[in-house]
Amino acid sequence: QVQLMESGGGLVQAGGSLRLSCAASGSIFHINAMAWYRQAPGKQRELVATITRDSATTYADSVKGRFTISRDNAKNTVFLQMSDLKPEDTAVYSCYAQIYSSIWRNAWGQGTQVTVSS
């Protein structure tokens, strides 16, 4: 059984910062790509940022220069540092990981709410 657990969401004023964490647990042999997605009410899920095992990163245009994705391979954890937050960043943020346990699988966390007030 593989599980992803996010933490670090909350309420913050516009211009503020938050750091999200997502830890993978269970029978894990290897993790390839990891990513953060978000979904705002009434909108489709959006890919926010990705990171490979070697820490190559990509970002959505809407968060470039404000968000930073990173990972700790020893702890099977991915982070999302969010700065200069805007009300339009309000969403449920979920992490994703491509995990090899006995087979390759796509694992998702349950999500953490981020609310940015104006």
C-alpha positions in Angstrom: 0.0 0.0 0.0 1.4 3.4 -1.0 0.1 6.7 0.4 0.8 10.3 -0.2 0.0 12.8 2.6 0.0 16.6 2.1 0.5 19.2 4.8 1.0 22.9 5.0 -2.1 24.4 3.6 -4.1 27.2 5.2 -5.3 30.8 5.0 -2.9 33.5 4.0 -3.2 37.1 2.9 -2.4 38.2 -0.6 1.4 38.7 -0.9 2.1 36.1 1.7 3.9 32.7 1.6 3.1 29.1 2.3 5.1 25.9 2.0 3.4 22.6 1.1 4.9 19.2 1.8 3.9 15.8 0.6 5.4 12.6 2.0 5.1 9.2 0.3 4.9 6.2 2.6 4.5 2.5 2.3 6.3 -0.1 0.3 8.3 2.1 -2.1 11.3 1.0 -4.1 11.6 4.0 -6.4 9.9 7.3 -7.2 10.2 9.0 -10.6 8.4 12.2 -11.3 6.5 14.1 -8.7 4.2 17.0 -9.1 1.7 19.4 -7.6 -1.8 20.0 -9.1 -4.5 22.4 -8.0 -8.2 22.6 -8.5 -10.3 25.7 -7.7 -14.1 25.6 -7.3 -15.8 25.3 -10.7 -12.5 24.9 -12.6 -10.6 22.0 -14.1 -7.6 20.6 -12.3 -4.4 22.5 -13.3 -0.8 21.2 -13.3 1.2 23.6 -11.2 4.7 22.2 -11.2 6.7 19.0 -11.9 10.0 17.7 -10.8 12.0 14.7 -12.0 14.1 12.5 -9.7 17.2 14.5 -10.8 15.3 17.7 -9.9 14.6 19.1 -13.3 11.5 21.3 -12.9 8.7 22.8 -15.0 6.1 25.3 -13.9 2.7 26.6 -15.1 3.1 30.1 -16.5 0.7 31.4 -13.8 3.2 30.5 -11.0 6.6 31.0 -12.6 8.8 33.2 -10.5 6.5 32.8 -7.4 6.5 29.0 -6.7 9.4 26.6 -6.3 9.1 22.9 -6.3 11.8 20.7 -4.7 12.1 17.2 -3.3 14.0 15.1 -0.8 14.6 11.7 -2.4 15.9 10.2 0.9 12.6 11.1 2.6 10.3 10.5 -0.4 9.0 14.0 0.0 8.1 16.8 -2.4 7.7 20.5 -1.5 6.0 23.5 -3.0 7.2 26.9 -1.7 4.6 29.5 -2.7 5.4 33.2 -2.5 3.7 36.4 -3.4 0.4 34.5 -3.2 -2.7 35.9 -5.0 -6.4 35.3 -4.5 -6.5 33.4 -7.8 -4.1 30.8 -6.2 -6.9 29.7 -3.9 -7.5 26.0 -4.6 -7.1 22.5 -3.3 -3.5 21.5 -3.9 -2.8 17.8 -4.5 0.5 16.0 -4.9 1.3 13.3 -7.4 4.0 10.7 -7.6 5.0 8.0 -10.1 6.0 5.2 -7.7 7.4 1.7 -8.2 6.5 -0.7 -5.4 5.7 -4.1 -6.8 4.5 -2.4 -10.0 4.5 1.1 -11.3 1.6 3.2 -10.1 0.3 6.8 -10.2 -0.3 7.9 -6.6 -2.3 10.9 -5.5 -2.7 12.7 -2.2 -6.1 13.7 -0.9 -5.3 17.4 -1.1 -4.8 20.4 1.1 -6.7 23.7 1.0 -4.9 26.9 0.2 -7.0 30.1 0.6 -5.6 33.5 -0.2 -7.5 36.5 1.0 -7.4 39.9 -0.7 
